[in-house]
Amino acid sequence: MLEGMGRDEMRAADADRQAVADKLKVALDEGRLELHEYDDRLQRAYAAKTYGDLNVLLIDLPTAGLVGSRPSPGAADIKHPTAEWLRHVWGSWASAVVFTTAIWLVSSLVSGGVQYFWPIWVAGPWGVFVVWQTITGLSTGQPRKMVEERERLALAKERKRERKALAAEAIARGELPPKPEKQEQPKNHEDPESKNKTS
């Protein structure tokens, strides 16, 4: 029975209603809702039966998200965005230094003596650039921006997937016409009438 049921038709729990009430309160505090809108939506939230009833109350609030949807990938796992951003910035530099040092070490062992440590010319200038990138990135809030952009893209992807699923369900119920099949274009785009005239 649940297989044919869309997520919006599934029953919401008390915790879901409370989560929506909390999000509406945040929207009121941010000035996104007027007091009468907040009161109206709050009453509708506590009376809601399904996820669809709750999501209608949040759909025009940009930061609210949908009730009952899967959390955005990686959003809950990012507890230290600065550490992740630093790994991202310094990762390629560290890999290059390890790789060039390994080449230097092997060539020193093969030659039987310690050679000039040329990887310093890779590590040094690039390292200075990465230090500068780190300082400017931390001062402009790049770790937070990276996380926000990832969450925005994940939410947009999730909403697109949900819209497709809802459209497919509406087509299956006969509420929307089926999408036309893509017709293959003929490889030869010549006008058949002009072809007949020439022959």
Secondary structure, DSSP 8 states (H G I E B T S, - for coil): -GGG--GGGSB--HHHHHHHHHHHHHHHHTTSS-HHHHHHHHHHHHH--BHHHHHHHHTT-TTT--TTS---TTTTT-S-HHHHHHHHHHHHHHHHHHHHHHHHHHHHHHHTS----TTHHHHHHHHHHHHHHHHHHHHTTHHHHHHHHHHHHHHHHHHHHHHHHHHHHHHHHTSS----------S----HHHHHHH-
